[in-house]
Amino acid sequence: MGMKIAVFLGENGKTISFNQSGVTKLYLKEKSEWKVIKEIIFEINDLMSTETIRDNVKNMADALGECKVFVAGDVKGLPYTILDNMGFNILKVEGTPEGFLELVLKGEEERKLKKQRAEIIPRPSINGKEGYYFIDIQAEMEDNEKLTSKQLLLPFINNTEFKKLEIICTHVPLWFGGEFSKLNLSSDIEKINDGTMRVKVYSHNISTTL
């Protein structure tokens, strides 16, 4: 099944603000062509109660099925909050669907790829022989800005038996001292250059001369 994208349109066939009445068209790309597979009339005005607006937005969103990409000229206030809470990726784009659907599709594919990469947390790799590991958290965190040093290292340290773990970093994270002490680990620090250092972490009974 191809990508589905919901677009909120006015009578002129261009995107309009989702804070006014219009029609939501659900587009599906099949092979190289975009087709409208559903149209949902949406009504909103200043005389409606908050409850009525909420119901209208939810009913429209439910009618979109598994589609979670919503494009409009603008989305704000209560309608935005409802769609956001329902897990929609809300995009503000002006123009006709023919002019932007391919760009939206490309952006969604890239976003999903980044999300998949973020969910796969790198772990230290074996460094030469069993029990010896290495990770460059400086490089890993540059590749994914959402990762933290704790996410990268704590699961490994807590669940892996190792003799020596080498960590390349820009600074020594503050949590190292407390966690290493709690887990009976020792460490030493070697400055590589002004912006980089190597932290060597050892099991408590392993000599730091390894």
N, C-alpha and C positions, 0 to 999 in steps of 0.2 A: 504494500500500500504506500502511495506517495505521500508527500508532505501536504498537510492541510493548513490553510491560513485563513483566518476570519478577518474581513475588512468591513469597516463601518462607513457607509456612503450616503451622500445626499442625493437629491433628484438629478443633479448634473453629472452624476457618476464619479465624483471626486470625494475624497475623504473629508469628513466633517468632524466637529467636536462630538464626543460621546455624551455631552451634556445637553444634547438636543435630539429631537426625534429624527429617525432615519431608518435605514435598512442595513442589516448585517448580512453580507454575502460570504458564504463559505466556499473557498476555492480549493480545488484539488488538482495537483499536477499529475497528469498521466502521460507518460513518455515525454514529449516536449511541449505539451499543450496544457494550459490552465483552463479548468472548467468550473463553472458555478454549479455546485451540487445541492445547495440549500440557500434559501433566502428567509430571513427572520425579521419581521417588522418590529422596531423598537420605538416605544413612545415614552417621552419624559417631558414634564413642564413644571413650572414653579408652583402650580396649585396642588401637585401631588404630595402626598405624605411621604415621610422617610420610609415607612414600611412598604408603600406601593412602589417607590423607586427601587428599593432593595429587591422586592419580588420580581419586578420587571427585568432587572439586570440578571438575577439568578436564573430566571426562566430562559432568558436568551442564552446565557452561558451554558446551561444544561443542554439546550438544543444543539449546541456545537459538538456534543459528544466528546471524543478524546482530543479534539483540537485545543491546544493551549497557547496559541499565538494569536494575538488580537491587535489589529492595526487600525488607528483612527487619526484624524487630524489633531486631536487633543483628547486627553482623558485626565480628569482631576476630581477631587472631592470624593463623595460617597461611591460613585460608580468605580472610580479607580481603586479604592480600598477593597471593595467587594471582589473585583476581578483579581487583584493582587493576592488576596486571602485564598482565592480559589486556585492559585497556582499558575495564573496566566503570565506569559511574557508580553508586556504591554509596550507597543511601539508607536511612537508619534511620527507619522509620515504624511506629507501633503502631496496630493496628486491623484492620478488614476492608477488602478491596480496594474494595468498593463505596463506602467512605467516603473513600478517598484517591486513587484512580486518576486522576480528573480534575485534582486538584491536582498530581500528579506529572507528568501530561502537560503542563500549563501551564508548570511549572517547567522541563521539558526543552526546550520550544519557546523559552523565554526564554534558556536557557543556550546553545542552538545559535545563536541570533541574536547573542548577545554574542560568541561564538567567531568567527562570520563577520565581525563588525565588527572584532574584534581582528586578524584575518588581513589585512584591507584597511588597510594603513598609509597615512594621509593624506600628500600631498605638497604642497609650496608651490604656490600658484596664481599665474597671471600677474597682475601688478600694473600695469595701465594699458597697457603696451606691451611688445613682444617684448624678452626679455632681462631684464626687471624682475619680480621675484617677491616674494611675501609669504606668511608663515605665522605663525599665533599658536600656538606650541607650548604655551603656558600653557593655552589653551582645549582643545587636542587632548588633552593629558595629563590634564586634568580629566575629559574624556569617557571616556577609557580609561586607567585607572591602571597597566596593564601596559606601556604604551608608554614608551620612554625617548627622551631628546632625540637620542641617536645613531641609534636606529631611524628617527626622523622625518626627520633631516637628512642623515646621512652618504650614504645611497644617492643622494639628490638632488645633493648637492655633488660627489660622485665621478663622476656620470654625466650631468650637465646643464651645458651652457654657459650662463652667465648674466653679466649686467653688474652687477646689484645684487640682493641678497636681504635683505629686511627680516624680522627675527625678533622677535616679541613673547615675552618670557619673564619669569619672576620673578627669575632670577639668571643669570649667565653660566656655562654649564657648563664644568667644568675642562678638558675635552678640546678646547674651541675653539682655544686658543692653538697647541697642537702640530699639530692637523690643518690649521688655516688656514695655518700656516707651511709645512707640507709640500706643500700644494696651491697655494702662491703666491697666497694670498688675504689681503686686508687687511680691517680692520673698525674701526668706531667704535661707541661706546655712548652712548645717550641715555636718561637717567632720565625716565620719564613721571610716576611717583609713587612713594610709599614701597615699594610692592610690585610694581611693574612697570617693565620697561625695554625699550627698542628697540635691538636690535643690527643694524647695517647692515654687510653683508658685500659686498665688491667684488672683482672680478677684479683681479689685481695691477697691471694697467696702466690701471685705471679710476680717475679722480680721485674722492676722497671728497667732493667738493663737488657731486656729482650729486644 
